Amino acid sequence: MTFSIQNLGAVAVALSLGLASPQSVAGAIANVLVGSGGDRFVPAVIHIAVGDEVVWTWSGSFHSTTSGTNGVPGDDNGAPSGLWDSGVHNVPFSFTNTFTSAGTFSYYCSLHYGFGMTGAVVVAAANAAPTVSITSPQSKAVFSAPADVTIQATASDSDGSVTNVQFRIGSTVLTNATAGPFSAIAANLAAGNYMLTAIATDNGGLDATNSVDISVVTPVETILSRVARLAPTNLQFTYSANTGLTYVVQLSTNLGADNWISLATNTAGSDPALFVDHHATNNPAFYRVGRLPNP
């Protein structure tokens, strides 16, 4: 038997995932004057977000802020809903209610609703953070140096749109992608450890982050050794390899350029890696092992 070696080209990459938690935002405070300039709420309709507070401050006496059931903003019929009721008070007085769900909440003054002293609080749903996930490289993929690693990510936003996905290697920005498909290339990576990050931003300004840790290795020279004929049709040998890199084993009967047959393609799980040909014959044959290029 004659053995020859051919390297086909390759960086080692090991990945770990991490998803950032959505940002938390403290509730804001909105103010309404009660009885300012007459029997009215100023402003009559106010817009807030879930988690915000409304503070009613009395500017006139003998008024209340009472949640109503009419369901027509600014035109309540004086039937309480039970969500809140300040009671009737004189100046000075203030009353606060925190809104924990989205919707339109009408209210009125229990003494003056017949004079049109009604109002409404319009509560918008809180902005949900986007999601982002690096889909390539895969966790614990292995590449050989120098490596051009293509980073691919998916990003979405349940209540809006993703306006940007920023790709980084370490703290260095690779690119900003404003529309999908979202991808970037970390080029010509030498052997070492790197963190690849994708940061998605939605139209409400919230971010989400996903990172993978990769390591790039210098490929070893592929050398065949420890040849053994275990049975008439069973021949084995080992070859030096980088754990995690992908290799192809080929056979030829005459070393012709078009006569190489691929017997196996595998990702090396050890160094050296073991190959067994279960269909060996007594005819002359040549084996070669090549390291496949980075995907």
Backbone bond lengths (Angstrom), bond angles and torsions (degrees), N, CA, C in turn:
res aa  C-N    CA-C-N  psi(-1)  N-CA   C-N-CA  omega(-1)  CA-C   N-CA-C  phi
1 M - - - 1.468 - - 1.524 109.74 -
2 T 1.322 117.41 144.25 1.460 122.95 175.68 1.523 108.36 -120.37
3 F 1.325 116.23 136.47 1.459 120.51 -177.46 1.518 109.87 -119.02
4 S 1.312 116.70 138.07 1.459 121.47 175.42 1.513 109.56 -132.20
5 I 1.324 116.76 162.50 1.470 122.45 -173.81 1.519 109.47 -123.11
6 Q 1.310 116.16 138.16 1.464 119.94 174.18 1.515 108.92 -142.31
7 N 1.324 116.93 123.42 1.467 121.22 174.08 1.517 108.80 -92.47
8 L 1.296 116.93 133.89 1.468 120.98 -178.20 1.511 112.81 -101.93
9 G 1.270 117.98 -1.28 1.457 121.72 174.80 1.515 116.44 110.14
10 A 1.483 133.67 144.26 1.480 129.93 174.44 1.548 118.11 -175.91
11 V 2.989 131.65 -175.05 1.470 143.26 163.96 1.507 106.45 -153.65
12 A 1.334 119.41 143.70 1.461 119.36 -174.65 1.490 109.47 -96.21
13 V 1.305 116.91 131.79 1.455 120.24 -173.70 1.521 110.21 -129.92
14 A 1.341 118.38 122.04 1.459 122.42 173.64 1.505 108.10 -117.58
15 L 1.327 118.70 131.52 1.450 122.73 -170.38 1.516 112.46 -117.77
16 S 1.343 116.35 147.61 1.465 121.21 169.48 1.499 108.16 -139.01
17 L 1.346 115.68 138.83 1.447 121.73 -172.66 1.508 111.54 -98.19
18 G 1.325 114.90 151.87 1.450 120.37 172.00 1.503 110.23 -155.36
19 L 1.319 117.75 128.91 1.457 122.26 179.00 1.514 109.07 -107.00
20 A 1.355 116.02 130.71 1.460 119.24 178.59 1.509 110.37 -75.64
21 S 1.323 115.81 149.58 1.457 120.89 176.45 1.522 109.96 -76.56
22 P 1.346 118.00 147.17 1.452 120.03 176.74 1.516 110.60 -59.69
23 Q 1.332 115.72 148.60 1.451 120.45 177.47 1.524 110.21 -68.45
24 S 1.314 116.31 143.34 1.465 120.92 174.12 1.515 108.85 -104.08
25 V 1.323 116.48 139.21 1.455 121.86 -176.39 1.516 108.71 -123.92
26 A 1.335 117.02 128.20 1.457 121.38 179.38 1.521 109.58 -67.48
27 G 1.365 116.21 146.32 1.453 120.56 179.98 1.516 112.27 -66.36
28 A 1.335 114.69 143.09 1.470 120.35 177.80 1.525 109.49 -89.27
29 I 1.334 115.34 170.41 1.470 121.84 179.97 1.521 108.70 -120.25
30 A 1.333 115.74 127.47 1.469 121.71 175.65 1.526 108.21 -113.10
31 N 1.320 116.87 144.88 1.465 121.94 -174.83 1.525 111.59 -116.45
32 V 1.341 115.30 138.58 1.460 122.58 175.75 1.525 107.99 -129.78
33 L 1.330 116.72 132.42 1.470 121.71 175.56 1.525 109.18 -89.45
34 V 1.312 115.63 134.43 1.466 122.42 -177.76 1.529 109.14 -105.89
35 G 1.362 114.65 116.24 1.460 119.09 179.19 1.513 114.01 77.85
36 S 1.315 116.96 25.56 1.456 120.03 178.87 1.530 109.81 -81.46
37 G 1.334 116.78 114.09 1.456 120.88 179.59 1.512 113.52 76.64
38 G 1.333 118.08 16.58 1.462 120.38 179.35 1.512 111.34 135.06
39 D 1.313 115.65 -163.48 1.456 120.55 -178.47 1.521 109.98 -83.98
40 R 1.317 114.34 82.11 1.459 119.12 -177.78 1.528 110.71 -162.06
41 F 1.327 114.43 161.17 1.462 122.59 172.10 1.529 107.89 -103.61
42 V 1.323 116.36 136.30 1.473 121.17 -178.25 1.541 108.76 -127.11
43 P 1.351 117.06 114.54 1.467 127.67 -5.61 1.526 111.13 -76.97
44 A 1.329 115.51 156.87 1.462 119.65 -178.37 1.526 111.65 -72.31
45 V 1.314 117.25 -33.71 1.466 121.84 178.06 1.519 107.96 -123.82
46 I 1.310 115.30 130.29 1.465 119.90 -178.62 1.520 109.14 -129.14
47 H 1.328 115.96 143.23 1.466 121.49 -177.78 1.533 109.24 -112.10
48 I 1.326 116.37 127.32 1.452 122.28 179.75 1.522 109.26 -137.35
49 A 1.346 116.59 -179.14 1.465 122.74 176.89 1.522 109.51 -114.03
50 V 1.319 115.93 162.02 1.459 120.24 176.43 1.527 109.66 -56.25
51 G 1.329 116.13 134.21 1.458 121.42 -178.57 1.510 113.97 94.44
52 D 1.341 117.64 -9.78 1.464 120.88 178.45 1.527 110.90 -79.64
53 E 1.340 114.95 160.58 1.464 122.50 175.97 1.522 110.30 -110.01
54 V 1.332 115.56 146.67 1.458 121.28 169.28 1.523 107.58 -113.88
55 V 1.333 115.85 128.26 1.456 121.82 178.06 1.529 108.35 -112.10
56 W 1.351 116.28 116.14 1.454 121.52 174.97 1.532 108.21 -92.77
57 T 1.304 115.88 127.34 1.469 121.14 -179.34 1.523 108.62 -118.96
58 W 1.337 116.75 126.18 1.459 121.91 -175.40 1.531 111.00 -74.04
59 S 1.344 114.17 125.26 1.470 121.38 171.94 1.525 110.92 -107.82
60 G 1.318 116.37 -13.47 1.464 122.62 177.84 1.523 109.11 -138.55
61 S 1.302 117.25 164.00 1.458 121.79 -174.85 1.524 112.40 -95.79
62 F 1.356 113.75 163.47 1.455 123.54 177.82 1.537 111.90 60.03
63 H 1.342 113.62 53.84 1.470 119.90 177.03 1.526 109.81 -134.24
64 S 1.333 114.96 162.60 1.463 121.41 172.96 1.520 109.04 -140.82
65 T 1.330 115.27 164.42 1.469 121.21 164.55 1.515 106.03 -118.50
66 T 1.335 115.81 115.99 1.463 122.24 -173.06 1.524 108.66 -131.93
67 S 1.342 115.99 124.11 1.463 119.01 -179.80 1.519 109.88 -67.19
68 G 1.345 116.22 140.16 1.460 120.92 -174.75 1.512 113.49 -120.20
69 T 1.320 115.04 170.13 1.469 121.80 -174.13 1.514 114.02 -110.55
70 N 1.311 118.25 2.26 1.459 119.52 -173.87 1.522 112.30 -62.82
71 G 1.334 116.10 -35.64 1.460 120.05 179.06 1.502 114.45 80.37
72 V 1.320 118.58 1.48 1.459 121.79 175.68 1.525 107.24 -107.63
73 P 1.335 118.67 107.22 1.458 120.23 -175.75 1.527 112.36 -53.52
74 G 1.329 115.87 130.27 1.458 120.96 176.45 1.513 114.11 79.09
75 D 1.327 118.70 5.09 1.469 120.35 -176.87 1.529 109.45 -143.19
76 D 1.323 116.09 53.96 1.455 119.39 -176.48 1.520 111.63 -76.64
77 N 1.334 115.23 155.33 1.471 119.63 -175.52 1.524 114.15 -101.74
78 G 1.339 116.40 8.36 1.454 118.79 176.53 1.505 115.11 87.37
79 A 1.345 118.70 11.34 1.457 121.58 176.76 1.525 108.53 -98.27
80 P 1.330 118.72 117.97 1.467 120.72 -175.69 1.524 112.04 -70.42
81 S 1.342 115.72 146.11 1.459 121.24 176.91 1.520 111.72 -96.84
82 G 1.325 116.20 -17.43 1.453 120.50 179.61 1.511 114.92 88.51
83 L 1.333 118.05 2.22 1.458 119.47 179.02 1.525 111.67 -72.36
84 W 1.311 117.03 -41.78 1.465 120.75 173.24 1.528 109.72 -156.87
85 D 1.317 115.34 155.50 1.469 122.19 176.33 1.519 107.96 -159.82
86 S 1.312 115.60 115.23 1.467 120.26 -178.96 1.513 112.99 -75.97
87 G 1.335 116.39 -21.32 1.459 119.84 -167.65 1.526 109.61 79.40
88 V 1.342 117.12 165.95 1.467 121.75 -179.40 1.523 109.15 -82.97
89 H 1.354 115.47 130.55 1.471 120.06 -176.40 1.521 110.68 -139.69
90 N 1.324 113.27 163.37 1.456 121.86 175.38 1.523 109.27 -107.58
91 V 1.323 115.18 169.07 1.463 121.15 174.73 1.533 108.86 -70.99
92 P 1.353 120.35 139.10 1.469 127.35 -3.07 1.522 110.34 -91.89
93 F 1.324 116.14 142.77 1.456 120.58 177.40 1.532 108.51 -162.67
94 S 1.310 115.19 151.18 1.469 119.97 174.06 1.520 108.49 -144.14
95 F 1.317 114.95 155.40 1.465 121.76 -178.01 1.534 107.91 -141.42
96 T 1.350 115.11 139.54 1.462 120.27 -175.89 1.523 110.37 -124.87
97 N 1.336 115.91 138.59 1.465 120.75 173.14 1.529 108.93 -135.62
98 T 1.331 116.12 134.77 1.465 121.82 177.40 1.523 109.40 -98.78
99 F 1.324 116.58 133.44 1.467 121.90 -176.68 1.524 108.96 -103.19
100 T 1.315 115.47 117.31 1.462 121.42 -173.39 1.523 113.99 -105.87
101 S 1.327 117.12 2.50 1.465 120.29 178.28 1.513 109.53 -142.81
102 A 1.325 114.83 156.28 1.463 119.82 -179.50 1.524 110.14 -78.77
103 G 1.330 115.91 155.70 1.458 121.50 178.26 1.509 111.28 144.56
104 T 1.343 115.69 -179.03 1.469 122.09 176.20 1.526 107.96 -111.99
105 F 1.317 115.79 122.17 1.455 122.23 -174.88 1.534 109.39 -116.04
106 S 1.341 115.20 110.00 1.465 119.56 179.02 1.530 109.74 -85.25
107 Y 1.342 115.71 154.80 1.464 120.40 179.02 1.538 108.56 -153.32
108 Y 1.317 115.26 173.94 1.459 120.19 -174.90 1.532 109.54 -157.83
109 C 1.335 115.13 168.12 1.464 121.87 169.36 1.530 107.16 -90.19
110 S 1.325 116.48 125.70 1.466 120.08 -174.08 1.529 113.02 -65.37
111 L 1.345 118.21 -17.64 1.465 120.68 177.64 1.521 113.29 -98.69
112 H 1.323 117.42 -22.73 1.462 119.38 -170.24 1.518 114.37 -127.66
113 Y 1.339 117.58 17.62 1.476 117.60 -179.30 1.517 111.02 -64.05
114 G 1.369 116.17 -28.20 1.461 119.38 177.99 1.515 113.18 -67.03
115 F 1.336 116.37 -17.40 1.473 121.63 177.00 1.529 111.70 -96.97
116 G 1.322 115.04 11.25 1.471 119.19 177.24 1.511 113.91 86.59
117 M 1.360 117.01 17.60 1.468 118.59 179.40 1.530 108.56 -85.43
118 T 1.324 114.22 82.28 1.463 121.78 -178.56 1.521 109.45 -132.19
119 G 1.318 115.20 164.38 1.462 119.67 179.44 1.509 110.71 -156.14
120 A 1.319 115.74 -178.84 1.468 120.81 179.47 1.524 109.42 -153.24
121 V 1.327 114.20 144.65 1.461 121.94 173.58 1.527 106.77 -114.62
122 V 1.319 116.60 118.50 1.467 122.24 179.08 1.527 107.54 -100.99
123 V 1.341 115.51 115.83 1.465 121.42 -174.73 1.526 109.24 -108.36
124 A 1.321 115.48 116.36 1.464 120.80 178.53 1.525 109.76 -86.09
125 A 1.313 115.72 146.97 1.465 120.13 177.70 1.525 109.87 -63.18
126 A 1.335 115.50 144.45 1.463 120.08 178.78 1.529 110.07 -64.93
127 N 1.327 115.75 145.12 1.450 120.80 178.45 1.520 109.79 -69.57
128 A 1.320 116.77 124.63 1.460 121.12 176.93 1.529 109.74 -87.29
129 A 1.314 115.99 139.61 1.459 120.68 179.62 1.526 110.31 -66.24
130 P 1.326 117.87 152.21 1.466 120.21 176.31 1.527 110.22 -74.08
131 T 1.303 116.07 174.67 1.461 121.96 173.24 1.523 108.51 -122.29
132 V 1.330 116.04 148.27 1.463 120.90 178.25 1.521 108.15 -145.65
133 S 1.326 116.05 143.36 1.462 121.11 179.28 1.522 109.40 -145.59
134 I 1.323 116.21 128.60 1.463 120.78 174.29 1.520 107.70 -78.14
135 T 1.318 116.86 117.84 1.464 121.88 -178.15 1.524 112.68 -94.01
136 S 1.313 116.91 -17.83 1.457 121.72 177.01 1.523 108.31 -153.54
137 P 1.351 118.16 133.80 1.456 129.89 6.84 1.530 112.80 -69.12
138 Q 1.312 115.65 155.00 1.449 121.34 175.86 1.527 110.18 -78.55
139 S 1.322 114.80 158.55 1.457 120.50 178.55 1.528 110.67 -58.19
140 K 1.323 115.34 129.70 1.465 124.80 176.19 1.531 113.58 66.48
141 A 1.336 116.75 19.18 1.468 117.88 171.69 1.523 108.94 -66.62
142 V 1.332 116.92 153.48 1.463 121.80 -177.07 1.529 109.44 -124.97
143 F 1.336 114.66 134.89 1.462 121.58 178.58 1.519 108.57 -129.53
144 S 1.319 116.56 165.37 1.470 120.97 176.67 1.518 110.29 -111.55
145 A 1.328 115.19 147.92 1.458 121.54 -178.99 1.526 110.60 -81.39
146 P 1.346 117.20 147.39 1.470 128.21 -5.56 1.529 110.35 -78.48
147 A 1.327 116.08 142.56 1.465 119.91 -171.82 1.515 111.77 -118.16
148 D 1.322 115.20 136.94 1.463 122.14 166.33 1.525 106.03 -105.35
149 V 1.329 115.92 103.41 1.465 121.25 -174.40 1.525 109.32 -99.40
150 T 1.311 116.18 118.81 1.460 121.28 176.19 1.525 109.16 -85.40
151 I 1.322 115.82 124.67 1.459 121.63 179.14 1.521 107.61 -102.22
152 Q 1.313 116.57 124.96 1.457 121.85 178.14 1.523 108.95 -121.73
153 A 1.331 115.86 140.89 1.463 120.58 -177.78 1.518 110.25 -141.87
154 T 1.319 115.25 151.46 1.461 121.86 169.77 1.512 108.18 -111.13
155 A 1.328 116.84 145.29 1.463 121.70 -179.50 1.522 108.93 -146.68
156 S 1.328 116.21 143.40 1.463 120.91 179.63 1.517 109.41 -151.33
157 D 1.344 115.27 164.93 1.464 121.46 179.56 1.520 107.87 -140.39
158 S 1.329 116.81 121.42 1.458 121.50 -172.40 1.518 113.61 -70.41
159 D 1.329 117.77 -24.73 1.467 119.69 -175.90 1.523 112.49 -126.52
160 G 1.311 116.29 24.26 1.466 119.46 -179.52 1.514 109.74 -176.58
161 S 1.314 116.29 -135.84 1.462 120.46 -177.66 1.516 110.05 -142.12
162 V 1.325 115.35 152.18 1.457 121.55 173.85 1.521 107.95 -84.62
163 T 1.312 116.26 122.48 1.464 120.63 -176.58 1.524 113.14 -98.62
164 N 1.349 117.05 -17.83 1.464 118.89 -178.59 1.524 109.78 -163.19
165 V 1.328 115.92 141.95 1.462 121.80 168.35 1.524 106.70 -124.94
166 Q 1.327 115.42 117.01 1.460 120.89 179.39 1.525 109.54 -99.02
167 F 1.339 116.25 131.96 1.456 122.12 177.71 1.522 109.12 -106.83
168 R 1.327 115.62 135.91 1.459 121.30 179.56 1.516 110.44 -132.06
169 I 1.334 115.77 151.50 1.450 122.23 165.45 1.517 105.43 -118.49
170 G 1.324 115.96 112.72 1.455 119.24 -168.42 1.515 108.72 63.58
171 S 1.325 117.10 -128.46 1.464 121.50 177.33 1.517 112.65 -97.24
172 T 1.327 117.35 1.61 1.464 121.86 -177.54 1.525 110.30 -89.93
173 V 1.331 115.84 128.38 1.465 121.20 179.20 1.518 109.29 -78.59
174 L 1.343 115.73 125.40 1.465 120.73 176.44 1.520 111.37 -84.69
175 T 1.339 116.31 -47.83 1.458 120.43 -179.65 1.518 109.32 -168.00
176 N 1.334 116.44 163.88 1.456 124.04 171.51 1.527 107.76 -119.16
177 A 1.314 115.89 121.30 1.470 121.17 -179.76 1.523 108.63 -107.61
178 T 1.338 116.69 122.92 1.462 121.26 -177.64 1.515 113.35 -96.56
179 A 1.336 117.38 -5.61 1.466 121.03 178.60 1.520 108.69 -150.56
180 G 1.324 115.22 148.31 1.455 119.90 179.33 1.513 112.23 -75.67
181 P 1.321 119.13 164.87 1.469 125.24 -2.81 1.534 111.22 -69.45
182 F 1.351 115.79 141.95 1.452 121.51 -174.00 1.525 109.90 -92.88
183 S 1.336 116.76 121.34 1.462 120.25 -179.24 1.521 110.39 -156.88
184 A 1.330 114.86 162.53 1.465 121.90 176.25 1.524 107.19 -155.69
185 I 1.327 117.05 166.18 1.460 121.76 179.38 1.523 108.97 -123.59
186 A 1.324 115.80 125.04 1.463 121.79 169.36 1.522 106.14 -93.88
187 A 1.331 116.47 106.19 1.462 121.11 -166.66 1.525 112.76 -95.47
188 N 1.344 113.89 146.85 1.462 123.43 169.06 1.522 112.56 53.19
189 L 1.317 117.02 48.74 1.460 121.27 -178.71 1.520 110.53 -76.54
190 A 1.320 115.05 127.57 1.456 120.74 175.21 1.530 109.23 -83.60
191 A 1.314 115.87 172.42 1.460 119.70 178.65 1.525 109.52 -60.17
192 G 1.320 116.21 134.68 1.459 121.61 -178.50 1.506 110.84 156.65
193 N 1.332 115.21 -176.68 1.458 122.01 -179.66 1.521 109.72 -108.41
194 Y 1.335 116.73 138.58 1.457 122.21 -176.59 1.530 109.87 -139.91
195 M 1.344 114.89 153.20 1.462 120.35 169.95 1.516 108.20 -114.91
196 L 1.333 115.86 125.33 1.459 122.57 175.89 1.523 107.90 -104.56
197 T 1.331 116.48 132.86 1.467 121.36 -173.46 1.516 110.63 -132.44
198 A 1.342 115.36 141.15 1.469 122.49 171.30 1.525 107.49 -121.38
199 I 1.338 116.53 128.82 1.462 122.13 -179.99 1.524 107.97 -121.22
200 A 1.329 116.43 116.04 1.465 121.60 179.56 1.526 109.62 -98.18
201 T 1.334 117.00 137.29 1.459 123.57 177.55 1.517 109.05 -121.72
202 D 1.363 116.57 135.04 1.468 119.10 179.97 1.520 110.77 -99.58
203 N 1.339 115.55 177.46 1.460 120.61 -175.95 1.525 112.74 -70.33
204 G 1.346 117.32 -9.06 1.458 120.70 174.77 1.509 113.31 -98.14
205 G 1.323 117.40 2.26 1.455 121.22 176.17 1.513 115.32 90.46
206 L 1.338 118.79 4.07 1.456 120.54 178.20 1.534 110.65 -87.31
207 D 1.346 115.26 151.35 1.458 121.73 -176.67 1.523 111.29 -118.40
208 A 1.322 114.74 157.77 1.463 122.70 168.52 1.519 107.29 -141.48
209 T 1.334 116.30 145.97 1.466 121.46 -173.69 1.515 111.29 -129.75
210 N 1.327 116.19 141.18 1.452 122.44 172.69 1.523 107.80 -136.87
211 S 1.326 117.02 133.54 1.460 121.38 -177.87 1.516 111.03 -129.54
212 V 1.325 115.73 151.66 1.457 121.99 171.27 1.524 107.92 -130.03
213 D 1.327 116.05 139.52 1.459 121.66 175.17 1.518 108.85 -96.82
214 I 1.321 116.70 127.04 1.462 119.80 -179.50 1.526 109.65 -123.30
215 S 1.316 115.28 149.97 1.464 120.36 172.96 1.524 108.42 -124.29
216 V 1.306 115.41 135.55 1.459 121.64 -178.83 1.528 108.00 -109.69
217 V 1.336 117.93 129.76 1.465 121.30 -176.13 1.518 111.58 -116.63
218 T 1.319 114.66 155.24 1.459 120.78 174.39 1.531 108.78 -82.32
219 P 1.324 119.01 124.77 1.472 120.24 -176.65 1.527 111.65 -69.35
220 V 1.323 115.49 141.72 1.465 120.46 176.25 1.528 109.29 -84.00
221 E 1.317 115.67 158.84 1.459 120.31 175.54 1.523 108.85 -70.22
222 T 1.321 116.21 133.96 1.458 120.94 -178.66 1.521 109.63 -84.11
223 I 1.345 116.17 114.24 1.465 122.16 -178.25 1.522 109.23 -125.26
224 L 1.330 116.96 128.95 1.456 121.99 177.86 1.523 109.58 -86.53
225 S 1.351 116.22 141.06 1.459 120.24 -179.01 1.528 109.69 -157.96
226 R 1.342 115.52 177.25 1.458 123.55 174.91 1.533 112.49 53.33
227 V 1.313 115.01 50.63 1.465 119.87 179.21 1.529 109.23 -74.36
228 A 1.328 116.86 133.27 1.463 120.61 -179.53 1.518 109.77 -144.81
229 R 1.350 115.46 135.02 1.468 121.26 175.54 1.528 106.31 -99.59
230 L 1.306 117.62 102.97 1.454 122.29 -174.29 1.511 112.42 -85.46
231 A 1.333 116.22 -24.76 1.463 122.08 179.97 1.527 106.52 -159.89
232 P 1.310 118.47 166.81 1.476 120.02 -178.85 1.528 113.13 -53.82
233 T 1.310 117.62 -32.79 1.477 120.33 -179.24 1.522 111.97 -116.54
234 N 1.322 116.09 22.49 1.460 119.46 -174.97 1.523 109.35 -135.57
235 L 1.341 116.12 105.05 1.459 122.14 -179.87 1.521 109.21 -122.73
236 Q 1.332 115.90 139.71 1.470 118.67 179.40 1.516 110.97 -134.87
237 F 1.329 115.29 157.03 1.463 121.98 172.36 1.525 108.15 -155.41
238 T 1.313 116.39 166.36 1.465 122.00 175.48 1.517 108.53 -113.96
239 Y 1.316 114.75 160.44 1.467 120.16 175.43 1.532 108.86 -144.42
240 S 1.334 115.37 143.41 1.461 120.57 179.16 1.517 109.40 -69.31
241 A 1.345 116.40 140.97 1.464 120.83 -173.79 1.516 110.00 -156.82
242 N 1.325 115.29 158.64 1.461 121.49 168.79 1.521 108.67 -90.62
243 T 1.316 116.40 125.94 1.460 119.95 177.57 1.519 109.87 -56.90
244 G 1.331 115.66 126.51 1.456 120.82 179.07 1.507 114.97 99.10
245 L 1.337 117.79 -17.94 1.459 119.89 174.99 1.532 109.70 -82.81
246 T 1.327 115.58 159.56 1.463 120.61 -174.66 1.526 110.43 -106.14
247 Y 1.333 115.02 135.15 1.464 121.73 -176.51 1.535 110.11 -129.03
248 V 1.342 114.84 152.00 1.461 120.79 176.36 1.527 108.18 -120.93
249 V 1.336 116.33 134.43 1.464 122.45 176.44 1.522 107.46 -105.24
250 Q 1.354 115.52 128.70 1.457 120.53 -177.15 1.530 111.02 -127.78
251 L 1.323 115.68 157.72 1.472 122.40 -179.12 1.519 109.66 -131.76
252 S 1.357 114.97 144.51 1.464 120.97 175.11 1.521 108.72 -139.99
253 T 1.313 116.60 146.70 1.468 120.30 178.17 1.519 112.46 -96.65
254 N 1.361 117.10 -13.00 1.466 117.93 -177.57 1.526 113.33 -144.51
255 L 1.331 117.78 9.91 1.469 123.22 178.91 1.518 113.03 63.87
256 G 1.322 116.98 15.62 1.458 119.17 176.28 1.518 110.97 -69.10
257 A 1.311 114.87 148.01 1.459 119.61 -175.86 1.517 112.02 -60.17
258 D 1.325 117.41 -31.92 1.462 121.23 -177.79 1.525 112.47 -102.01
259 N 1.337 116.17 13.93 1.454 118.94 -172.69 1.533 112.85 -110.43
260 W 1.313 118.02 13.44 1.466 121.07 179.83 1.527 109.51 -88.14
261 I 1.338 114.86 127.56 1.461 122.05 179.39 1.527 109.18 -111.34
262 S 1.314 116.93 128.71 1.474 120.82 178.20 1.520 109.64 -76.76
263 L 1.327 115.51 123.15 1.461 121.02 -179.65 1.530 112.11 -95.41
264 A 1.339 116.69 -35.80 1.468 119.42 -176.72 1.521 109.54 -160.84
265 T 1.303 115.77 145.41 1.466 123.04 171.52 1.521 107.07 -126.36
266 N 1.325 115.88 125.80 1.458 117.18 -177.41 1.519 110.79 -147.32
267 T 1.327 115.43 157.87 1.458 122.69 172.30 1.517 107.76 -91.97
268 A 1.320 116.39 121.32 1.460 120.81 -174.61 1.522 110.70 -62.84
269 G 1.333 115.38 128.47 1.465 120.36 177.52 1.502 112.37 -100.80
270 S 1.333 117.60 -3.01 1.453 121.44 -179.62 1.516 108.95 -161.03
271 D 1.315 115.76 170.16 1.462 122.39 174.36 1.535 107.53 -131.54
272 P 1.327 119.77 112.66 1.470 125.55 4.95 1.521 112.19 -80.11
273 A 1.350 114.83 162.96 1.460 121.38 175.75 1.522 108.95 -96.33
274 L 1.331 116.20 149.43 1.456 121.64 -177.82 1.519 110.48 -106.31
275 F 1.335 115.78 135.96 1.467 120.98 174.05 1.523 108.52 -125.59
276 V 1.328 116.88 137.36 1.462 122.85 177.03 1.520 108.78 -125.66
277 D 1.340 115.92 124.03 1.461 121.72 174.17 1.525 107.46 -96.99
278 H 1.316 116.95 109.85 1.455 122.21 -177.34 1.531 112.34 -86.34
279 H 1.341 116.40 2.12 1.464 119.45 -177.50 1.521 110.70 -127.20
280 A 1.320 116.51 32.56 1.467 120.64 179.25 1.533 110.27 -67.21
281 T 1.333 115.22 152.21 1.465 121.29 178.42 1.521 108.68 -126.13
282 N 1.317 116.77 179.00 1.466 121.62 176.92 1.523 112.35 -88.17
283 N 1.321 116.71 -1.21 1.458 120.45 178.95 1.524 109.97 -77.08
284 P 1.351 117.72 151.33 1.475 119.84 177.28 1.537 110.55 -58.74
285 A 1.338 115.53 139.93 1.461 120.70 -179.39 1.518 109.42 -154.10
286 F 1.290 115.03 155.20 1.456 121.97 179.53 1.533 108.52 -124.64
287 Y 1.325 116.15 139.08 1.466 121.94 177.49 1.520 109.31 -116.01
288 R 1.318 115.41 146.79 1.462 120.16 171.56 1.528 108.43 -143.25
289 V 1.349 115.34 153.43 1.456 122.36 179.39 1.528 108.37 -125.26
290 G 1.290 116.36 126.39 1.470 120.55 179.61 1.524 111.57 -121.41
291 R 1.304 115.80 140.30 1.465 120.93 174.39 1.520 108.66 -85.33
292 L 1.312 116.79 126.84 1.459 120.49 -176.77 1.528 111.09 -76.87
293 P 1.315 116.82 150.57 1.469 120.32 178.31 1.523 111.77 -63.30
294 N 1.329 116.18 161.82 1.458 120.55 174.95 1.523 109.75 -61.68
295 P 1.322 116.51 141.89 1.482 118.51 178.74 1.519 111.29 -68.19
